[in-house]
């Protein structure tokens, strides 16, 4: 079973401001409220959402939660019986070009000119994380309506 934390439940990052947490809570509670969602897991999901929001919306509780969960968020280090000396710079393998920033996401120029590609900004505003996922369904709905 996958363990989740309150940030995963609300689908926000650990450094999310209170406004983002509040907006995520509202969106998820509208989706999973048992009065609006008849799925069997709606009640349990809504309880988890409420519990996560109760902790993350209170600055004191959130700080206490962050301190308690800090060891879990630090990546566990692999225990090894030996350590390897670092390689000199001239022996290090070259970085793969597909892993460099900006080259892994190619944009078709024709689609871009036609307005069929939504390109995220370099450093998005926090509202971007809330509204950008909504753009694709809206775009698809508009395309069907305009045909």
Backbone as CSV, one residue per row, in Angstrom:
resi,resn,N_x,N_y,N_z,CA_x,CA_y,CA_z,C_x,C_y,C_z
1,UNK,0.839,-1.184,0.000,0.000,0.000,0.000,0.881,1.244,0.000
2,UNK,0.538,2.188,-0.833,1.312,3.415,-0.928,0.940,4.339,0.222
3,UNK,1.940,4.831,0.916,1.661,5.772,1.986,1.643,7.178,1.409
4,UNK,0.722,7.972,1.892,0.621,9.347,1.427,0.690,10.279,2.623
5,UNK,1.066,11.508,2.340,1.058,12.519,3.383,-0.027,13.537,3.050
6,UNK,-0.203,14.508,3.924,-1.265,15.497,3.720,-1.058,16.299,2.438
7,UNK,0.198,16.549,2.075,0.465,17.298,0.852,0.051,16.485,-0.378
8,UNK,0.288,15.180,-0.338,-0.134,14.320,-1.449,-1.659,14.253,-1.547
9,UNK,-2.322,14.214,-0.408,-3.783,14.141,-0.408,-4.373,15.377,-1.083
10,UNK,-3.825,16.563,-0.750,-4.338,17.801,-1.345,-3.677,18.127,-2.680
11,UNK,-2.723,17.305,-3.082,-2.020,17.478,-4.362,-1.345,18.841,-4.469
12,UNK,-0.640,19.218,-3.398,0.128,20.462,-3.387,1.561,20.141,-2.997
13,UNK,2.456,21.080,-3.267,3.848,20.887,-2.874,4.012,21.251,-1.407
14,UNK,5.133,20.850,-0.859,5.396,21.070,0.551,5.556,22.554,0.877
15,UNK,5.977,23.345,-0.095,6.179,24.776,0.136,5.008,25.618,-0.389
16,UNK,3.863,25.004,-0.585,2.697,25.713,-1.128,2.195,26.756,-0.134
17,UNK,1.862,27.953,-0.634,1.307,28.979,0.257,-0.122,28.620,0.670
18,UNK,-0.633,29.265,1.716,-1.988,28.952,2.200,-3.072,29.116,1.137
19,UNK,-2.892,30.069,0.216,-3.898,30.280,-0.826,-4.013,29.056,-1.728
20,UNK,-2.889,28.447,-2.053,-2.893,27.261,-2.913,-3.533,26.087,-2.177
21,UNK,-3.222,25.948,-0.915,-3.800,24.861,-0.115,-5.317,25.027,-0.036
22,UNK,-5.772,26.260,0.190,-7.207,26.526,0.265,-7.891,26.231,-1.071
23,UNK,-7.273,26.659,-2.165,-7.865,26.419,-3.489,-7.898,24.929,-3.818
24,UNK,-6.828,24.213,-3.467,-6.793,22.770,-3.718,-7.864,22.062,-2.892
25,UNK,-8.020,22.494,-1.647,-9.050,21.900,-0.787,-10.444,22.108,-1.378
26,UNK,-10.719,23.328,-1.811,-12.043,23.615,-2.378,-12.302,22.765,-3.620
27,UNK,-11.299,22.678,-4.495,-11.477,21.906,-5.728,-11.695,20.426,-5.425
28,UNK,-10.883,19.876,-4.527,-11.013,18.452,-4.206,-12.296,18.158,-3.431
29,UNK,-12.687,19.066,-2.540,-13.910,18.805,-1.774,-15.144,18.877,-2.669
30,UNK,-15.115,19.732,-3.686,-16.239,19.757,-4.623,-16.292,18.469,-5.442
31,UNK,-15.120,17.939,-5.773,-15.074,16.713,-6.576,-15.470,15.486,-5.755
32,UNK,-15.011,15.396,-4.498,-15.165,14.171,-3.722,-16.254,14.228,-2.651
33,UNK,-16.999,15.306,-2.543,-18.034,15.375,-1.510,-19.057,14.264,-1.764
34,UNK,-19.409,13.508,-0.723,-20.333,12.376,-0.909,-21.694,12.771,-1.480
35,UNK,-22.117,14.017,-1.279,-23.397,14.446,-1.851,-23.310,14.608,-3.366
36,UNK,-22.107,14.858,-3.878,-21.930,15.070,-5.315,-21.273,13.886,-6.011
37,UNK,-20.613,13.031,-5.250,-19.883,11.907,-5.827,-20.441,10.622,-5.221
38,UNK,-20.973,9.750,-6.056,-21.611,8.529,-5.550,-20.669,7.332,-5.509
39,UNK,-19.387,7.535,-5.785,-18.460,6.401,-5.772,-18.260,5.907,-4.338
40,UNK,-17.931,4.618,-4.186,-17.788,4.049,-2.839,-16.656,4.674,-2.026
41,UNK,-15.601,5.134,-2.692,-14.468,5.687,-1.951,-14.599,7.182,-1.682
42,UNK,-15.710,7.799,-2.059,-15.875,9.250,-1.902,-15.840,9.670,-0.433
43,UNK,-16.513,8.929,0.428,-16.556,9.307,1.845,-15.176,9.215,2.482
44,UNK,-14.458,8.128,2.211,-13.119,7.969,2.785,-12.160,9.018,2.234
45,UNK,-12.276,9.300,0.942,-11.416,10.305,0.335,-11.712,11.679,0.922
46,UNK,-12.970,11.985,1.126,-13.344,13.283,1.697,-12.843,13.410,3.128
47,UNK,-12.859,12.314,3.888,-12.318,12.350,5.249,-10.824,12.649,5.225
48,UNK,-10.103,12.041,4.289,-8.667,12.297,4.175,-8.408,13.744,3.761
49,UNK,-9.220,14.260,2.852,-9.072,15.652,2.404,-9.322,16.606,3.570
50,UNK,-10.368,16.353,4.347,-10.672,17.205,5.501,-9.566,17.153,6.544
51,UNK,-9.041,15.957,6.806,-7.961,15.828,7.788,-6.709,16.563,7.318
52,UNK,-6.388,16.428,6.042,-5.206,17.105,5.502,-5.375,18.613,5.570
53,UNK,-6.551,19.110,5.227,-6.777,20.556,5.253,-6.768,21.088,6.685
54,UNK,-7.292,20.316,7.626,-7.297,20.751,9.024,-5.877,20.976,9.528
55,UNK,-4.948,20.146,9.106,-3.555,20.293,9.538,-2.847,21.388,8.748
56,UNK,-2.973,21.359,7.426,-2.191,22.275,6.591,-2.728,23.704,6.592
57,UNK,-3.974,23.921,6.961,-4.510,25.282,6.989,-4.140,26.016,8.275
58,UNK,-3.739,25.288,9.295,-3.333,25.885,10.563,-1.808,25.990,10.580
59,UNK,-1.241,27.207,10.622,0.223,27.349,10.548,0.976,26.604,11.649
60,UNK,0.423,26.590,12.858,1.103,25.899,13.965,1.084,24.390,13.736
61,UNK,-0.085,23.855,13.380,-0.195,22.417,13.119,0.651,22.007,11.916
62,UNK,0.683,22.870,10.906,1.472,22.564,9.707,2.957,22.497,10.041
63,UNK,3.446,23.442,10.845,4.860,23.425,11.239,5.174,22.173,12.053
64,UNK,4.271,21.805,12.954,4.468,20.594,13.758,4.480,19.353,12.861
65,UNK,3.573,19.315,11.893,3.499,18.187,10.949,4.773,18.101,10.104
66,UNK,5.242,19.251,9.623,6.465,19.269,8.813,7.667,18.765,9.607
67,UNK,7.765,19.192,10.877,8.886,18.720,11.708,8.791,17.216,11.954
68,UNK,7.585,16.716,12.172,7.403,15.285,12.445,7.704,14.436,11.213
69,UNK,7.395,14.959,10.034,7.581,14.190,8.801,8.917,14.452,8.126
70,UNK,9.723,15.333,8.673,10.992,15.702,8.036,11.867,14.495,7.694
71,UNK,12.059,13.524,8.594,12.908,12.381,8.233,12.368,11.580,7.050
72,UNK,11.070,11.523,6.890,10.495,10.757,5.781,10.723,11.447,4.448
73,UNK,10.843,12.792,4.459,11.023,13.521,3.210,12.466,13.564,2.762
74,UNK,13.376,13.333,3.681,14.781,13.293,3.296,15.020,11.950,2.621
75,UNK,15.618,11.980,1.453,15.837,10.739,0.700,16.740,9.804,1.496
76,UNK,16.328,8.560,1.646,17.179,7.621,2.371,18.460,7.347,1.594
77,UNK,19.563,7.349,2.313,20.847,7.096,1.669,21.119,5.601,1.644
78,UNK,21.712,5.181,0.575,22.051,3.774,0.421,23.234,3.453,1.333
79,UNK,23.063,2.432,2.135,24.141,2.013,3.012,25.118,1.166,2.215
80,UNK,26.360,1.541,2.239,27.365,0.828,1.473,28.574,0.561,2.353
81,UNK,29.244,-0.539,2.068,30.417,-0.880,2.867,31.672,-0.183,2.354
82,UNK,31.586,0.422,1.193,32.745,1.140,0.674,32.284,2.420,0.005
83,UNK,33.202,3.329,-0.129,32.905,4.561,-0.854,33.901,4.698,-1.978
84,UNK,33.438,5.262,-3.056,34.295,5.436,-4.212,34.794,6.872,-4.237
85,UNK,36.037,7.027,-4.575,36.599,8.370,-4.694,35.961,9.061,-5.892
86,UNK,35.710,10.360,-5.790,35.110,11.048,-6.927,36.033,11.048,-8.134
87,UNK,35.423,10.970,-9.301,36.213,10.982,-10.532,36.714,12.391,-10.826
88,UNK,37.882,12.499,-11.403,38.330,13.815,-11.860,37.412,14.300,-12.981
89,UNK,37.366,15.605,-13.177,36.453,16.194,-14.152,36.695,15.667,-15.557
90,UNK,37.947,15.388,-15.924,38.213,14.934,-17.284,37.759,13.493,-17.509
91,UNK,37.423,12.748,-16.453,36.957,11.373,-16.595,35.438,11.245,-16.473
92,UNK,34.774,12.312,-16.132,33.325,12.236,-15.966,32.647,12.121,-17.318
93,UNK,31.610,11.310,-17.401,30.892,11.211,-18.675,30.164,12.520,-18.970
94,UNK,30.043,12.821,-20.234,29.353,14.045,-20.639,27.866,13.912,-20.344
95,UNK,27.253,15.022,-20.040,25.811,15.014,-19.774,25.064,14.669,-21.050
96,UNK,24.031,13.867,-20.887,23.242,13.506,-22.060,22.417,14.712,-22.490
97,UNK,22.419,15.028,-23.771,21.695,16.223,-24.211,20.197,16.165,-23.945
98,UNK,19.599,14.969,-23.957,18.160,14.898,-23.732,17.792,15.199,-22.285
99,UNK,18.760,15.191,-21.384,18.483,15.485,-19.991,18.671,16.961,-19.670
100,UNK,19.265,17.698,-20.574,19.447,19.118,-20.331,18.112,19.824,-20.404
101,UNK,17.983,20.864,-19.623,16.729,21.606,-19.591,16.471,22.270,-20.934
102,UNK,15.260,22.136,-21.393,14.877,22.794,-22.624,14.966,21.906,-23.847
103,UNK,15.711,20.829,-23.802,15.822,19.982,-24.981,14.903,18.771,-24.900
104,UNK,14.427,18.431,-23.715,13.578,17.251,-23.582,12.154,17.530,-24.062
105,UNK,11.751,18.783,-24.083,10.394,19.138,-24.485,10.462,19.916,-25.786
106,UNK,10.237,19.223,-26.882,10.284,19.857,-28.199,8.883,20.314,-28.583
107,UNK,8.796,21.459,-29.219,7.516,22.005,-29.645,7.500,22.077,-31.160
108,UNK,6.445,21.542,-31.751,6.279,21.617,-33.194,5.915,23.060,-33.548
109,UNK,6.764,23.705,-34.353,6.570,25.121,-34.678,5.246,25.374,-35.398
110,UNK,4.811,24.441,-36.250,3.548,24.632,-36.966,2.365,24.646,-36.001
111,UNK,2.382,23.725,-35.035,1.309,23.695,-34.049,1.341,24.950,-33.182
112,UNK,2.547,25.426,-32.883,2.676,26.625,-32.073,2.102,27.834,-32.804
113,UNK,2.398,27.957,-34.098,1.881,29.076,-34.888,0.370,28.986,-35.039
114,UNK,-0.156,27.762,-35.124,-1.598,27.582,-35.276,-2.337,27.765,-33.949
115,UNK,-1.590,27.906,-32.860,-2.218,28.110,-31.560,-2.726,26.845,-30.922
116,UNK,-2.194,25.695,-31.313,-2.666,24.424,-30.769,-1.763,23.886,-29.679
117,UNK,-0.791,24.661,-29.235,0.110,24.213,-28.176,0.087,25.259,-27.071
118,UNK,-0.129,24.800,-25.852,-0.071,25.689,-24.699,1.295,25.477,-24.062
119,UNK,2.103,26.517,-24.051,3.462,26.415,-23.529,3.490,27.011,-22.129
120,UNK,3.905,26.231,-21.136,3.979,26.788,-19.789,5.115,27.800,-19.684
121,UNK,4.975,28.798,-18.824,6.052,29.776,-18.660,7.266,29.146,-17.996
122,UNK,8.411,29.829,-18.084,9.662,29.304,-17.518,9.528,29.071,-16.013
123,UNK,9.086,30.080,-15.270,8.867,29.927,-13.829,7.431,30.352,-13.550
124,UNK,6.515,29.401,-13.477,5.102,29.751,-13.386,4.702,30.322,-12.032
125,UNK,3.667,31.124,-12.086,3.039,31.659,-10.890,2.303,30.509,-10.205
126,UNK,2.051,30.596,-8.909,1.421,29.478,-8.200,0.019,29.179,-8.724
127,UNK,-0.677,30.178,-9.258,-2.003,29.913,-9.813,-1.941,29.025,-11.051
128,UNK,-0.800,29.058,-11.719,-0.613,28.229,-12.908,-0.850,26.758,-12.581
129,UNK,-0.393,26.298,-11.427,-0.528,24.893,-11.057,-1.992,24.508,-10.825
130,UNK,-2.820,25.472,-10.518,-4.229,25.184,-10.292,-5.006,25.228,-11.603
131,UNK,-4.751,26.259,-12.426,-5.576,26.468,-13.605,-5.063,25.791,-14.868
132,UNK,-3.784,25.512,-14.989,-3.252,24.914,-16.213,-3.867,23.548,-16.503
133,UNK,-4.050,22.669,-15.502,-4.686,21.373,-15.813,-6.114,21.508,-16.331
134,UNK,-6.759,22.635,-16.077,-8.124,22.833,-16.552,-8.180,23.279,-18.006
135,UNK,-7.062,23.775,-18.541,-7.077,24.326,-19.892,-7.322,23.269,-20.964
136,UNK,-6.743,22.097,-20.835,-6.896,21.063,-21.862,-8.358,20.617,-22.006
137,UNK,-9.072,20.301,-20.924,-10.482,19.922,-21.102,-11.331,21.064,-21.664
138,UNK,-11.038,22.289,-21.252,-11.783,23.434,-21.782,-11.508,23.580,-23.269
139,UNK,-10.248,23.426,-23.653,-9.869,23.524,-25.062,-10.583,22.449,-25.889
140,UNK,-10.620,21.219,-25.378,-11.294,20.134,-26.098,-12.794,20.412,-26.212
141,UNK,-13.400,20.921,-25.147,-14.819,21.218,-25.164,-15.125,22.305,-26.195
142,UNK,-14.284,23.343,-26.218,-14.491,24.423,-27.180,-14.331,23.937,-28.614
143,UNK,-13.352,23.084,-28.856,-13.147,22.567,-30.208,-14.360,21.763,-30.679
144,UNK,-14.960,20.970,-29.792,-16.150,20.192,-30.156,-17.332,21.115,-30.434
145,UNK,-17.461,22.170,-29.633,-18.583,23.091,-29.794,-18.464,23.932,-31.062
146,UNK,-17.218,24.236,-31.473,-17.012,25.116,-32.617,-16.977,24.381,-33.946
147,UNK,-17.031,23.059,-33.933,-17.000,22.293,-35.193,-18.263,22.461,-35.967
